[in-house]
Each structure stands twice: as C-alpha cells, then as structure tokens.
Amino acid sequence: MKYTPKLPDEYVNHPKEALLWSALKMVVALMLITGGLYLALLWGVDYAAEHIGPQTEKRLMRYAAVDFNSSRITPSDYLQRVTDRLAACAQLPYRVRSFIVEEEDANAFALPGGRIMITRGMVERLRSENELASVIGHELGHFKHKDHLKGLGKSLLLGLVSMLISENYGSLFSATLRVTDARYSQSQELAADLYGIDLMACAYGDVTGATTLFSRMDRGERWRYFLANHPDFGKRVETMREYIAEKGYRQSGEVKPLERF
C-alpha cells in the first residue's frame, strides 16, 4: 500500500468547541449515567428485600442487630405494652422491643434487630398514649415495609458507588446521590405514617390523636426538609388527614393519658 502524505486536520490544535464546554457535557453525562445506575440498583435492593421470606428475614434481623450503648437506653414496661399491642396487628415474624434513649432531641427510629428507640426528648413532647401509639406505629411501619433491610442494602450500595466514581468528581456525584436518597427516604416515611394509622385503627378501634404531635411540631419551615430524610410535618399531617378520610377511620375515641414511663 502506497503511503500518501497529507496535512493534519485543521482542528487538531483548535477543537471545534471550547474545552470547558466539552468537559461540562462529559460531567453531566457521567452524572446522568451514575444516577440512572444508582436508581436501577436501588430498585434491585428494594425488590430483593420485599421478596425475602419471613424465616430468612428473622435470621437476617439477628445478624444485623445494631449494638447500642446500654448505659444510654432504658426499658419501659408501659412502652413495651403499647408496642406489643400495635405489633400484634402488624404480624411481624419477630418480636419488636422498644427502649427509651437518654437524648434531648425529639426523635424515634427503628434499628435492625427489631428494636425501636424513642428519645427522652420525644417522650417529653408526647401528651397522650394516642400520640405515643402514632410514633410507635410509624416505626413498626418501617419494619413491615422492610425499610431496615432496604436501608442496609442502600448503605452498602452507596459505599460501592462512592468507591467507583472519580476522585475529581466525587463530591459532585455524592451531592447528587444524597438528593436522590433523601427524596427516596421521604416516600418511605410517608408510607410508614399511613401504616401507623392502620395499626392504630386495628389496635384501638379509632385513630384519635394520630396527627396531633406532628401538627404541634410543624413550624412551616418546609424548605429545610429538601435534604432531610423526613418530609416536613405540614405535608405529613395533610397526607395523614386525607388518608384517614379516605379510609373512613373513626376519630371520636378517647384521648388516653400517658402512664409513667
């Protein structure tokens, strides 16, 4: 084959478009690919968790139990009685145990291993057993929907994605995944709210006081929940009231006083 010399292309040293624009398009494309892959894997994690059988879930709950500083938690017979009453309607394949955590912040959370933690700050904000049942019912909803198992899978997945992404663009990708994860978690929280209402209706015969705690905690600062795992209280109360009306649940029952914890 005969070699025919020719001049290089005129764009060899002068590309057709600005290098900054090319780099920006590449970053956006990588973000879209990473985000799409992450969402697809999230769906896979959810699908796997939802199809785990009761016995397998029971074994996983034993292995996944989270250690907690025993000096900061307090068992409560009253808290456990309310939990058992609601859990009987949830029909979980394991017993859920509830504890009080000596922390000032108002919070409650479900831990792998079948444990519910309610902070002292939350206890001090409660005004009735109805509100306590609403909080516990919400956390039982996380167990019923297997959000604890999905959360473990998501944590492993997020760690894997963080290892694979470029070091230069790592913070940018991490911010994108945090936003995706926050919105995903908010949908789980709303679903747990509604399941908690179902449990109250089953265990108590009515849902009186199901929304009063969130109504008091609503301050109208909805913007600050954009990156929060929990949706704002105003949206939660509105969604819960609509659900109660849709289901026709009774709300004229007794407001039960809190017993001593």
Secondary structure, 3 states (H helix, E strand, C coil): CCCCCCCCCCCCCCCCCCHHHHHHHHHHHHHHHHHHHHHHHHHHHHHHHHCCCHHHHHHHHHHCCCCCCHHHEEECHHHHHHHHHHHHHHCCCCCCEEEEECCCCCCEEEECCCEEEEEHHHHHHCCCHHHHHHHHHHHHHHHHCCHHHHHHHHHHHHHHHHHHCCCCCHHHHHHHHHHHHHHHHHHHHHHHHHHHHHHHHHHHCCCCCCCHHHHHHCCCCHHHHCCCCCCCHHHHHHHHHHHHHHHCCCCCCCCCCCCCC
